Amino acid sequence: MLLTSREVAVALQVSPATLCRWRQTGHGPRVVWLSPYAPRYRPEDVTKWLERMAA
C-alpha cells in the first residue's frame, strides 16, 4: 500500500506544503513517483525516516 502526500502530512502533523518542501530538498521520507504529479510513500519508508530523525 502506498500513502498519498496528504496522508503522510496528516500522520506527521505537518502541512502538505512542508512535505513538498522536504521532497524538494531531500530531507523528508523516501518518495516513490507514480507520475510527475503523483508522489507516494511506502509506510515502512516513513517509519524508517521517523526513526532516523529521532536518533
Contacts in CASP RR format, 6 or more apart in sequence:
PFRMAT RR
TARGET T0000
AUTHOR 0000-0000-0000
METHOD contacts of the structure
MODEL  1
MLLTSREVAVALQVSPATLCRWRQTGHGPRVVWLSPYAPRYRPEDVTKWL
ERMAA
1 43 0 8 1.000
2 32 0 8 1.000
2 34 0 8 1.000
2 40 0 8 1.000
2 41 0 8 1.000
2 42 0 8 1.000
3 11 0 8 1.000
3 40 0 8 1.000
3 41 0 8 1.000
3 42 0 8 1.000
3 43 0 8 1.000
3 46 0 8 1.000
4 40 0 8 1.000
4 41 0 8 1.000
5 16 0 8 1.000
5 19 0 8 1.000
5 20 0 8 1.000
5 39 0 8 1.000
5 40 0 8 1.000
5 41 0 8 1.000
6 16 0 8 1.000
7 41 0 8 1.000
8 19 0 8 1.000
8 29 0 8 1.000
8 41 0 8 1.000
8 46 0 8 1.000
9 15 0 8 1.000
9 16 0 8 1.000
9 18 0 8 1.000
9 19 0 8 1.000
11 46 0 8 1.000
12 19 0 8 1.000
12 46 0 8 1.000
12 50 0 8 1.000
19 28 0 8 1.000
22 28 0 8 1.000
22 29 0 8 1.000
23 31 0 8 1.000
23 39 0 8 1.000
28 49 0 8 1.000
29 41 0 8 1.000
29 45 0 8 1.000
29 46 0 8 1.000
29 48 0 8 1.000
29 49 0 8 1.000
29 50 0 8 1.000
30 41 0 8 1.000
30 42 0 8 1.000
30 45 0 8 1.000
30 48 0 8 1.000
30 49 0 8 1.000
31 39 0 8 1.000
31 40 0 8 1.000
31 41 0 8 1.000
32 39 0 8 1.000
32 40 0 8 1.000
32 41 0 8 1.000
32 42 0 8 1.000
33 39 0 8 1.000
33 40 0 8 1.000
34 40 0 8 1.000
END
